[in-house]
Amino acid sequence: MAAPDPGFAMMPTAEDPAKGVLEASEYETEHPVAPDQFDPNYETSRWEIWAYYAYYIGNNGLTLFNFAPTAFQNLLYQAAGDNTTLLFMGSQRTINSIVLLSNGISFAIQIVLFLIIGSYADFGSSRPNILIVLSIFAFAIGFGWLGLHTPDKWEAATGLYIVGLIAYQSTLTFWTAAFPGLARNTPQLRAKAEEYSVGTISRDEYDFADMMQRSQLSNMAFYIQSLGEIVILAVIVGVMYGVNVNASVANNNWGLSVLIAFATGVWVLLAIPWFVIEKRRPGQPLPANMNIVMVGFWQLYRALTQIWKLKQSLIYLIGYFLLGDSLNTTVTVIATLQNSIVAYDTLTLTYLLLEGIAAQAVGIYSFWWIQQKLALSTKTMFNCVMIGIILLDGWGMIGIWTTSFGFHHVWEVWVYQTFYGLFVCPWYSYSQIMISEVTPRGKEFLFFSLFSIVGKTSSFIGPLVSSAIIDASPTQNNSTPFYFLFGLSLVSFVGLWWFVDLGKSRVEQARFLEEERALREKREEGAWES
């Protein structure tokens, strides 16, 4: 490792868990040490950042999150026919109920997967291999849809849909977890660390620069992904005309499978640069007397038992659980309503996606521009997004009482795509930035996995509750879950807005890391003495 620049105390590498342990006391020292120190070998390059962006352009969700669910629901409706129900898990169920239950099963499996993988991901330098393996698995599923385009294969489509959601969410989680490390190894933050170490800027100013660097990287990733996705969708429109999806039901079915495979091919090509260029930055060293198998369980046990000392992280975890539950289920419910309204017409659904993604690009860039221009905190921007989610659920709730408004008409799904893109999609960026705000340095992969577990748990509960609400409704009204969703969003907003304090969170994280450092030293002393 190269020696640090003059004036820098010798500190661990960029993602070492001991980083930041001086945070709680450095305010009182004459020569403050920045919580982020840098090895030039691992400095984030412009090419690495663009490779990071490129992977997300490929993993845009068109494959396993957009077109695959549409293809799945399309086959269910054709298999059900005039009966409108199918035998699933021992009972006759509506199509919407089957979709929600399938989501719940998928999310339950993801909980186990993240518990196993996330515990190990912060150790060693082979973490990129996790994303590579998961991506290859996702690629295989995407191409597998070429064999499922007839109603008689709806059961196989159910299985592929479930594992497809698992693959998509897993790759997205472990891609996202890399952005705090990328941001904190940039030349810009290195310069701020130098200014802080010589007393040119205060600790609050350094923390603000760190927050803005993470916010920029996350928001620009989502913005550039949106622009790239528009181009991909434009090509997809040409592919659909080539397949002639409007000629027959069979052509439409085949067209959906072709689109999933085409988008998967694009994902493969755009993922390769990130697989090659990403720098294998060292993670946490293994504690004394532990191997890679033991340390995963130790890490998970410590996180689950010690998170009570990170009160602000825990409060956000609970709020993230509740609001994530509401939003994930809201999107699923609206998607099923939208698919029914447009009768699964592939071209119409693609045009709707184009509109929504264009609005998403404008929305995310506008949020970031406003934050940068007015020097607003991540928490402020996050609060604005939560208001958009409440309004969306209120819109759907109106549809319970009337058919003139509330996701019953074609014009509403067009307006929905614009509203969702402008005011709700920034959630997917700012909720991740908020996770990085309450995550101790060096624990990014573990905490992002834990938050993913919580998100998947909430997504498992929400669909089940909504499915039960629909089944219990005398008319099986597909809008009835909005009662539950509106109330859940409102409660979540109040809790997150009132109780989460990011300043207190930084102090708690510093104390947590200091205690872990002391525990590690004690273990090492015991190992040396023995």
PAVOFI-790081 format. One line per field, with one value per residue (C-alpha): residue number from 0; residue in one letter; x, y, z. Coordinates in steps of 0.2 Angstrom, whole numbers, plus 2048, in hexadecimal, padded with zeros to 3 digits. Example, Ala and Ser with C-alpha at 12.3 -4.5 7.8 and 13.67 -1.06 7.14 Angstrom:
BEGIN
nr: 0 / 1
rest: a / s
xx: 83E / 844
yy: 7EA / 7FB
zz: 827 / 824
// end
This chain:
BEGIN
nr: 0 / 1 / 2 / 3 / 4 / 5 / 6 / 7 / 8 / 9 / 10 / 11 / 12 / 13 / 14 / 15 / 16 / 17 / 18 / 19 / 20 / 21 / 22 / 23 / 24 / 25 / 26 / 27 / 28 / 29 / 30 / 31 / 32 / 33 / 34 / 35 / 36 / 37 / 38 / 39 / 40 / 41 / 42 / 43 / 44 / 45 / 46 / 47 / 48 / 49 / 50 / 51 / 52 / 53 / 54 / 55 / 56 / 57 / 58 / 59 / 60 / 61 / 62 / 63 / 64 / 65 / 66 / 67 / 68 / 69 / 70 / 71 / 72 / 73 / 74 / 75 / 76 / 77 / 78 / 79 / 80 / 81 / 82 / 83 / 84 / 85 / 86 / 87 / 88 / 89 / 90 / 91 / 92 / 93 / 94 / 95 / 96 / 97 / 98 / 99 / 100 / 101 / 102 / 103 / 104 / 105 / 106 / 107 / 108 / 109 / 110 / 111 / 112 / 113 / 114 / 115 / 116 / 117 / 118 / 119 / 120 / 121 / 122 / 123 / 124 / 125 / 126 / 127 / 128 / 129 / 130 / 131 / 132 / 133 / 134 / 135 / 136 / 137 / 138 / 139 / 140 / 141 / 142 / 143 / 144 / 145 / 146 / 147 / 148 / 149 / 150 / 151 / 152 / 153 / 154 / 155 / 156 / 157 / 158 / 159 / 160 / 161 / 162 / 163 / 164 / 165 / 166 / 167 / 168 / 169 / 170 / 171 / 172 / 173 / 174 / 175 / 176 / 177 / 178 / 179 / 180 / 181 / 182 / 183 / 184 / 185 / 186 / 187 / 188 / 189 / 190 / 191 / 192 / 193 / 194 / 195 / 196 / 197 / 198 / 199 / 200 / 201 / 202 / 203 / 204 / 205 / 206 / 207 / 208 / 209 / 210 / 211 / 212 / 213 / 214 / 215 / 216 / 217 / 218 / 219 / 220 / 221 / 222 / 223 / 224 / 225 / 226 / 227 / 228 / 229 / 230 / 231 / 232 / 233 / 234 / 235 / 236 / 237 / 238 / 239 / 240 / 241 / 242 / 243 / 244 / 245 / 246 / 247 / 248 / 249 / 250 / 251 / 252 / 253 / 254 / 255 / 256 / 257 / 258 / 259 / 260 / 261 / 262 / 263 / 264 / 265 / 266 / 267 / 268 / 269 / 270 / 271 / 272 / 273 / 274 / 275 / 276 / 277 / 278 / 279 / 280 / 281 / 282 / 283 / 284 / 285 / 286 / 287 / 288 / 289 / 290 / 291 / 292 / 293 / 294 / 295 / 296 / 297 / 298 / 299 / 300 / 301 / 302 / 303 / 304 / 305 / 306 / 307 / 308 / 309 / 310 / 311 / 312 / 313 / 314 / 315 / 316 / 317 / 318 / 319 / 320 / 321 / 322 / 323 / 324 / 325 / 326 / 327 / 328 / 329 / 330 / 331 / 332 / 333 / 334 / 335 / 336 / 337 / 338 / 339 / 340 / 341 / 342 / 343 / 344 / 345 / 346 / 347 / 348 / 349 / 350 / 351 / 352 / 353 / 354 / 355 / 356 / 357 / 358 / 359 / 360 / 361 / 362 / 363 / 364 / 365 / 366 / 367 / 368 / 369 / 370 / 371 / 372 / 373 / 374 / 375 / 376 / 377 / 378 / 379 / 380 / 381 / 382 / 383 / 384 / 385 / 386 / 387 / 388 / 389 / 390 / 391 / 392 / 393 / 394 / 395 / 396 / 397 / 398 / 399 / 400 / 401 / 402 / 403 / 404 / 405 / 406 / 407 / 408 / 409 / 410 / 411 / 412 / 413 / 414 / 415 / 416 / 417 / 418 / 419 / 420 / 421 / 422 / 423 / 424 / 425 / 426 / 427 / 428 / 429 / 430 / 431 / 432 / 433 / 434 / 435 / 436 / 437 / 438 / 439 / 440 / 441 / 442 / 443 / 444 / 445 / 446 / 447 / 448 / 449 / 450 / 451 / 452 / 453 / 454 / 455 / 456 / 457 / 458 / 459 / 460 / 461 / 462 / 463 / 464 / 465 / 466 / 467 / 468 / 469 / 470 / 471 / 472 / 473 / 474 / 475 / 476 / 477 / 478 / 479 / 480 / 481 / 482 / 483 / 484 / 485 / 486 / 487 / 488 / 489 / 490 / 491 / 492 / 493 / 494 / 495 / 496 / 497 / 498 / 499 / 500 / 501 / 502 / 503 / 504 / 505 / 506 / 507 / 508 / 509 / 510 / 511 / 512 / 513 / 514 / 515 / 516 / 517 / 518 / 519 / 520 / 521 / 522 / 523 / 524 / 525 / 526 / 527 / 528 / 529
rest: m / a / a / p / d / p / g / f / a / m / m / p / t / a / e / d / p / a / k / g / v / l / e / a / s / e / y / e / t / e / h / p / v / a / p / d / q / f / d / p / n / y / e / t / s / r / w / e / i / w / a / y / y / a / y / y / i / g / n / n / g / l / t / l / f / n / f / a / p / t / a / f / q / n / l / l / y / q / a / a / g / d / n / t / t / l / l / f / m / g / s / q / r / t / i / n / s / i / v / l / l / s / n / g / i / s / f / a / i / q / i / v / l / f / l / i / i / g / s / y / a / d / f / g / s / s / r / p / n / i / l / i / v / l / s / i / f / a / f / a / i / g / f / g / w / l / g / l / h / t / p / d / k / w / e / a / a / t / g / l / y / i / v / g / l / i / a / y / q / s / t / l / t / f / w / t / a / a / f / p / g / l / a / r / n / t / p / q / l / r / a / k / a / e / e / y / s / v / g / t / i / s / r / d / e / y / d / f / a / d / m / m / q / r / s / q / l / s / n / m / a / f / y / i / q / s / l / g / e / i / v / i / l / a / v / i / v / g / v / m / y / g / v / n / v / n / a / s / v / a / n / n / n / w / g / l / s / v / l / i / a / f / a / t / g / v / w / v / l / l / a / i / p / w / f / v / i / e / k / r / r / p / g / q / p / l / p / a / n / m / n / i / v / m / v / g / f / w / q / l / y / r / a / l / t / q / i / w / k / l / k / q / s / l / i / y / l / i / g / y / f / l / l / g / d / s / l / n / t / t / v / t / v / i / a / t / l / q / n / s / i / v / a / y / d / t / l / t / l / t / y / l / l / l / e / g / i / a / a / q / a / v / g / i / y / s / f / w / w / i / q / q / k / l / a / l / s / t / k / t / m / f / n / c / v / m / i / g / i / i / l / l / d / g / w / g / m / i / g / i / w / t / t / s / f / g / f / h / h / v / w / e / v / w / v / y / q / t / f / y / g / l / f / v / c / p / w / y / s / y / s / q / i / m / i / s / e / v / t / p / r / g / k / e / f / l / f / f / s / l / f / s / i / v / g / k / t / s / s / f / i / g / p / l / v / s / s / a / i / i / d / a / s / p / t / q / n / n / s / t / p / f / y / f / l / f / g / l / s / l / v / s / f / v / g / l / w / w / f / v / d / l / g / k / s / r / v / e / q / a / r / f / l / e / e / e / r / a / l / r / e / k / r / e / e / g / a / w / e / s
xx: 800 / 807 / 80A / 7FD / 800 / 809 / 7FE / 7F3 / 7F4 / 7F6 / 7E5 / 7DD / 7D8 / 7C9 / 7BD / 7C5 / 7B9 / 7C4 / 7C2 / 7B9 / 7BC / 7C3 / 7B3 / 7AC / 7BC / 7C4 / 7BB / 7C6 / 7D7 / 7E2 / 7E6 / 7D6 / 7D7 / 7CB / 7C0 / 7C4 / 7D6 / 7DC / 7E7 / 7EB / 7EA / 7D7 / 7D3 / 7C3 / 7C6 / 7BA / 7BA / 7B5 / 7A6 / 7A0 / 7A2 / 797 / 78A / 78B / 786 / 777 / 772 / 772 / 76A / 75B / 74D / 746 / 74B / 745 / 73C / 731 / 72E / 730 / 722 / 717 / 71B / 717 / 706 / 702 / 704 / 6FA / 6EB / 6EB / 6EC / 6DE / 6D2 / 6C1 / 6C2 / 6CE / 6D6 / 6E3 / 6E7 / 6F7 / 6FE / 6EF / 6E1 / 6D8 / 6E0 / 6DE / 6EC / 6F0 / 6F1 / 6FD / 708 / 709 / 70C / 71A / 722 / 720 / 729 / 737 / 73A / 73A / 748 / 752 / 752 / 75B / 767 / 76C / 76F / 77B / 784 / 784 / 78D / 79C / 79D / 7A6 / 7B6 / 7C4 / 7C6 / 7BB / 7AA / 7A9 / 7A7 / 797 / 78F / 797 / 78F / 77E / 77E / 782 / 774 / 768 / 76E / 769 / 758 / 756 / 75A / 74F / 73F / 742 / 73A / 72B / 71E / 70F / 701 / 703 / 714 / 70D / 714 / 725 / 724 / 71F / 72F / 73A / 731 / 735 / 747 / 749 / 744 / 750 / 75E / 75A / 758 / 768 / 773 / 76B / 76F / 782 / 784 / 77D / 787 / 797 / 793 / 798 / 7AA / 7AB / 7A5 / 7B1 / 7C0 / 7BE / 7CB / 7BE / 7BC / 7CE / 7D1 / 7C3 / 7CC / 7DD / 7D4 / 7CC / 7DD / 7E5 / 7D6 / 7D0 / 7BE / 7B4 / 7AE / 79C / 7A3 / 7AC / 79D / 792 / 79F / 79E / 78B / 78B / 798 / 78D / 77D / 785 / 78B / 77B / 770 / 77A / 77A / 767 / 767 / 773 / 76A / 759 / 761 / 769 / 758 / 74F / 75B / 759 / 746 / 746 / 750 / 743 / 735 / 73D / 740 / 72D / 729 / 735 / 72C / 71B / 714 / 703 / 700 / 6F9 / 6F9 / 707 / 712 / 70F / 714 / 724 / 728 / 728 / 734 / 73F / 740 / 745 / 753 / 759 / 75A / 763 / 770 / 772 / 775 / 783 / 78C / 78B / 78F / 7A0 / 7A9 / 7A5 / 7AA / 7BB / 7BF / 7B8 / 7C7 / 7C7 / 7C9 / 7CD / 7BF / 7C0 / 7CE / 7C9 / 7C9 / 7D5 / 7D1 / 7C3 / 7C1 / 7B6 / 7A8 / 7A8 / 7AA / 79A / 790 / 79A / 797 / 784 / 782 / 78B / 781 / 771 / 775 / 77F / 773 / 76A / 778 / 776 / 765 / 763 / 768 / 75A / 74D / 751 / 751 / 73F / 739 / 741 / 738 / 727 / 729 / 732 / 723 / 717 / 720 / 724 / 713 / 70B / 716 / 711 / 6FE / 6FF / 708 / 6FB / 6ED / 6F7 / 6FA / 6E7 / 6E3 / 6EE / 6EA / 6FC / 6FF / 712 / 714 / 70A / 713 / 723 / 71E / 718 / 729 / 731 / 727 / 72A / 73D / 73E / 735 / 740 / 750 / 748 / 743 / 753 / 75E / 752 / 753 / 766 / 767 / 75C / 766 / 777 / 770 / 769 / 775 / 767 / 76A / 766 / 759 / 74F / 74F / 749 / 73B / 735 / 735 / 72A / 71D / 71C / 719 / 70B / 702 / 704 / 6FB / 6EE / 6EB / 6E8 / 6DD / 6D1 / 6CE / 6C6 / 6B7 / 6B5 / 6BA / 6BC / 6CD / 6DA / 6E2 / 6D3 / 6D7 / 6E4 / 6E7 / 6EB / 6F9 / 702 / 700 / 706 / 716 / 71A / 716 / 71F / 72F / 730 / 72B / 72D / 73B / 748 / 744 / 74F / 75E / 75B / 756 / 767 / 770 / 767 / 76D / 77F / 77C / 778 / 785 / 795 / 7A4 / 7AB / 79A / 792 / 78E / 788 / 77C / 776 / 772 / 769 / 75F / 75B / 756 / 74A / 744 / 741 / 738 / 72D / 72A / 725 / 718 / 711 / 70C / 705 / 6FA / 6F4 / 6F0 / 6E6 / 6DD / 6D8 / 6D2 / 6C8 / 6C0 / 6AE / 6B1 / 6C3 / 6C7 / 6D9 / 6DA / 6D6 / 6E8 / 6EA / 6E1 / 6F0 / 6FD / 6F8 / 6F8 / 708 / 711 / 70A / 710 / 721 / 723 / 71F / 72B / 73A / 738 / 736 / 742 / 751 / 760 / 76F / 77B / 777 / 77A / 78C / 790 / 788 / 792 / 7A2 / 79F / 79A / 7AA / 7B5 / 7AD / 7B0 / 7C2 / 7C5 / 7BD / 7C8 / 7D7 / 7D2 / 7D0 / 7E1 / 7E9 / 7E1 / 7E7 / 7F9 / 7FA / 7F4
yy: 800 / 811 / 81D / 82A / 83C / 847 / 84D / 83D / 831 / 81F / 818 / 808 / 806 / 80E / 801 / 7FB / 7FA / 803 / 813 / 820 / 81A / 82B / 834 / 835 / 83D / 846 / 856 / 858 / 855 / 862 / 858 / 850 / 841 / 83F / 82F / 82A / 827 / 822 / 816 / 81D / 80B / 80B / 81D / 81D / 821 / 829 / 818 / 80F / 81A / 819 / 806 / 807 / 811 / 805 / 7F6 / 7FF / 804 / 7F1 / 7EC / 7F8 / 7EC / 7EA / 7D8 / 7D0 / 7DF / 7E6 / 7DB / 7CA / 7CE / 7D4 / 7C4 / 7BA / 7C3 / 7C2 / 7AF / 7AD / 7B7 / 7AC / 79C / 7A2 / 7A6 / 7AB / 7A3 / 7B1 / 7A5 / 798 / 78A / 790 / 78A / 77F / 78D / 795 / 7A7 / 7B6 / 7BB / 7CA / 7BF / 7B3 / 7C1 / 7C8 / 7B7 / 7B3 / 7C4 / 7BF / 7AE / 7B6 / 7C3 / 7B6 / 7AC / 7BC / 7BF / 7AE / 7B2 / 7C3 / 7BC / 7AF / 7BB / 7CC / 7C6 / 7C2 / 7D0 / 7DD / 7D1 / 7CE / 7D5 / 7C8 / 7D1 / 7D5 / 7C3 / 7C2 / 7CF / 7C5 / 7B5 / 7BC / 7C5 / 7B5 / 7AD / 7BC / 7BB / 7A9 / 7AC / 7BB / 7B0 / 7A2 / 7AB / 7A7 / 796 / 79C / 7A5 / 79A / 799 / 787 / 78B / 797 / 78D / 78D / 79F / 7A1 / 799 / 7A3 / 7B3 / 7AF / 7AB / 7BA / 7C6 / 7BE / 7C0 / 7D2 / 7D8 / 7CF / 7D7 / 7E8 / 7E7 / 7E2 / 7EF / 7FD / 7F8 / 7FD / 810 / 816 / 80F / 816 / 827 / 827 / 823 / 831 / 83F / 84C / 844 / 841 / 854 / 857 / 84B / 855 / 866 / 85E / 857 / 869 / 871 / 87A / 873 / 86D / 85B / 860 / 867 / 857 / 84D / 858 / 855 / 842 / 842 / 84C / 841 / 832 / 83B / 840 / 82E / 826 / 833 / 834 / 821 / 821 / 830 / 828 / 817 / 81F / 827 / 817 / 80E / 81A / 815 / 803 / 804 / 80E / 7FF / 7F3 / 7FC / 7F8 / 7E6 / 7E4 / 7EA / 7DE / 7D0 / 7D7 / 7D6 / 7DD / 7CF / 7C2 / 7BD / 7B0 / 7BE / 7C9 / 7BB / 7B7 / 7CA / 7CB / 7BD / 7C4 / 7D5 / 7CD / 7C4 / 7D3 / 7DE / 7D0 / 7D0 / 7E3 / 7E0 / 7D3 / 7DF / 7EE / 7E4 / 7DE / 7EF / 7F0 / 7DD / 7E2 / 7F4 / 7F3 / 7F4 / 7E7 / 7F2 / 7E8 / 7E6 / 7E2 / 7D6 / 7C6 / 7C7 / 7BC / 7A9 / 7AB / 7A4 / 7AB / 79F / 7A4 / 7B6 / 7B7 / 7B1 / 7BB / 7CB / 7C7 / 7C4 / 7D4 / 7DE / 7D7 / 7D9 / 7E9 / 7F3 / 7F8 / 804 / 80C / 813 / 81F / 810 / 806 / 813 / 815 / 802 / 802 / 810 / 809 / 7F8 / 801 / 80D / 800 / 7F4 / 802 / 807 / 7F6 / 7F0 / 800 / 7FE / 7EB / 7EF / 7FE / 7F3 / 7E5 / 7F3 / 7FB / 7EA / 7E7 / 7F8 / 7F7 / 7E5 / 7DF / 7E8 / 7E7 / 7F7 / 801 / 7FB / 7FF / 811 / 813 / 80D / 819 / 827 / 822 / 820 / 831 / 839 / 82F / 836 / 848 / 845 / 83E / 84B / 859 / 852 / 851 / 863 / 86A / 862 / 868 / 87A / 87D / 872 / 868 / 858 / 846 / 846 / 855 / 84D / 83D / 845 / 84C / 83B / 834 / 841 / 83B / 829 / 82F / 838 / 829 / 81E / 82B / 82B / 818 / 818 / 824 / 816 / 80B / 816 / 81C / 816 / 827 / 829 / 81E / 813 / 80E / 817 / 816 / 829 / 826 / 81A / 827 / 834 / 827 / 824 / 836 / 839 / 829 / 82E / 840 / 83E / 82C / 825 / 82F / 824 / 816 / 822 / 82C / 81C / 814 / 824 / 825 / 813 / 819 / 827 / 81B / 80E / 80D / 80E / 7FD / 7F5 / 7FA / 7E8 / 7E1 / 7F0 / 7F1 / 7DF / 7E1 / 7EF / 7E4 / 7D6 / 7E3 / 7E9 / 7D7 / 7D3 / 7E2 / 7DD / 7CC / 7D2 / 7E0 / 7D5 / 7C8 / 7D5 / 7DD / 7CC / 7C7 / 7D8 / 7D5 / 7C3 / 7C9 / 7D7 / 7D2 / 7D8 / 7D4 / 7E6 / 7E7 / 7F9 / 7F5 / 7F3 / 806 / 808 / 7FE / 806 / 818 / 816 / 80D / 81B / 828 / 820 / 81D / 82F / 836 / 82A / 82D / 840 / 842 / 835 / 833 / 83E / 83C / 846 / 83A / 82C / 831 / 831 / 820 / 819 / 81F / 818 / 807 / 806 / 80B / 7FD / 7F1 / 7F6 / 7F3 / 7E2 / 7DD / 7E3 / 7D8 / 7C9 / 7CB / 7CD / 7BD / 7B4 / 7BB / 7B6 / 7A4
zz: 800 / 7FC / 80A / 80E / 809 / 816 / 824 / 823 / 832 / 82D / 82B / 824 / 812 / 80B / 810 / 820 / 82F / 83A / 830 / 838 / 84A / 84F / 84A / 85C / 863 / 855 / 858 / 867 / 85F / 858 / 849 / 843 / 838 / 82A / 82B / 819 / 814 / 803 / 7FA / 7E9 / 7E2 / 7E6 / 7E1 / 7D7 / 7C5 / 7B9 / 7AF / 7BE / 7C2 / 7B0 / 7B1 / 7C0 / 7B7 / 7A8 / 7B3 / 7B9 / 7A8 / 7A4 / 7B4 / 7B1 / 7B6 / 7A5 / 7A5 / 7B5 / 7BD / 7AF / 7A0 / 7AA / 7B6 / 7A7 / 79E / 7AD / 7B1 / 79E / 79E / 7AF / 7A7 / 797 / 7A2 / 7AD / 79E / 7A3 / 7B4 / 7B9 / 7C7 / 7C7 / 7D3 / 7DC / 7ED / 7F0 / 7ED / 7DF / 7DE / 7D4 / 7C8 / 7D3 / 7E3 / 7DA / 7D5 / 7E7 / 7EF / 7E2 / 7E7 / 7F9 / 7F6 / 7EC / 7FA / 807 / 7FE / 7FC / 80F / 811 / 802 / 809 / 81A / 813 / 806 / 80F / 81E / 815 / 808 / 812 / 814 / 808 / 7F7 / 7ED / 7F0 / 7DD / 7DA / 7E3 / 7D7 / 7C8 / 7CD / 7D1 / 7C0 / 7B6 / 7BF / 7BA / 7A8 / 7A7 / 7AE / 7A1 / 792 / 79A / 796 / 784 / 788 / 791 / 786 / 786 / 794 / 797 / 79F / 7AC / 7BA / 7B3 / 7B0 / 7C3 / 7C8 / 7BC / 7C2 / 7D4 / 7D1 / 7C5 / 7D3 / 7DE / 7D1 / 7CD / 7DF / 7E4 / 7D6 / 7D9 / 7EC / 7EA / 7DC / 7E7 / 7F6 / 7EC / 7EA / 7FC / 7F9 / 7E8 / 7EE / 7FC / 7F1 / 7E5 / 7E3 / 7E8 / 7F9 / 7FB / 7F9 / 806 / 812 / 80F / 813 / 822 / 829 / 828 / 830 / 820 / 822 / 831 / 834 / 82F / 81F / 81B / 820 / 814 / 806 / 809 / 809 / 7F8 / 7F0 / 7F4 / 7EF / 7DE / 7DA / 7DE / 7D6 / 7C6 / 7C5 / 7C5 / 7B9 / 7AC / 7AE / 7AA / 79A / 795 / 798 / 78C / 77E / 782 / 782 / 771 / 769 / 771 / 768 / 758 / 75E / 762 / 750 / 749 / 753 / 74E / 760 / 75B / 74E / 75B / 76D / 769 / 761 / 770 / 77C / 772 / 771 / 784 / 785 / 777 / 780 / 791 / 787 / 77E / 78D / 796 / 787 / 78A / 79C / 799 / 78E / 79A / 7A9 / 7A2 / 7A4 / 7B7 / 7B9 / 7B2 / 7B8 / 7CA / 7D6 / 7E3 / 7F2 / 802 / 80E / 820 / 826 / 82E / 841 / 84A / 84B / 83E / 82D / 81F / 824 / 836 / 834 / 82A / 838 / 844 / 83A / 838 / 84B / 850 / 844 / 84A / 85C / 85C / 850 / 860 / 863 / 853 / 857 / 848 / 83C / 845 / 843 / 831 / 82F / 836 / 82B / 81C / 820 / 821 / 812 / 807 / 80B / 806 / 7F6 / 7EF / 7F2 / 7EA / 7DB / 7D9 / 7DB / 7CF / 7C2 / 7C3 / 7C0 / 7B2 / 7A9 / 7AA / 7A4 / 794 / 792 / 792 / 781 / 780 / 776 / 781 / 790 / 788 / 784 / 796 / 79C / 790 / 798 / 7AA / 7A8 / 79F / 7AE / 7BA / 7B2 / 7B3 / 7C5 / 7CC / 7C3 / 7CA / 7DB / 7DB / 7D2 / 7E0 / 7EE / 7E6 / 7E2 / 7F3 / 7FD / 805 / 80F / 809 / 817 / 810 / 7FF / 806 / 80F / 7FE / 7F6 / 805 / 801 / 7EF / 7F5 / 801 / 7F2 / 7E7 / 7F4 / 7F6 / 7E4 / 7E4 / 7F3 / 7EA / 7DE / 7EB / 7EC / 7DA / 7C8 / 7C1 / 7CA / 7D2 / 7C5 / 7BB / 7AA / 79D / 79F / 7B1 / 7AE / 7A2 / 7B0 / 7BD / 7B3 / 7B3 / 7C5 / 7CB / 7C1 / 7C7 / 7D9 / 7DF / 7D5 / 7DF / 7ED / 7E5 / 7E6 / 7F6 / 800 / 7FC / 800 / 811 / 814 / 811 / 81D / 82C / 827 / 831 / 825 / 81F / 822 / 812 / 80B / 81B / 81F / 80D / 80E / 81E / 817 / 808 / 814 / 81C / 80B / 806 / 816 / 814 / 802 / 808 / 815 / 80A / 7FB / 807 / 810 / 800 / 7F9 / 808 / 807 / 7F5 / 7F8 / 807 / 7FD / 7F9 / 7E7 / 7E7 / 7E3 / 7DE / 7E5 / 7F7 / 7FC / 7FB / 80C / 814 / 809 / 80C / 81F / 81F / 814 / 81F / 82F / 828 / 822 / 833 / 83C / 830 / 82F / 841 / 849 / 83D / 841 / 836 / 841 / 850 / 844 / 840 / 853 / 856 / 847 / 84E / 85F / 857 / 84D / 85B / 866 / 858 / 856 / 868 / 867 / 858 / 861 / 870 / 866 / 85D / 86E / 874 / 864 / 866 / 878 / 874
// end
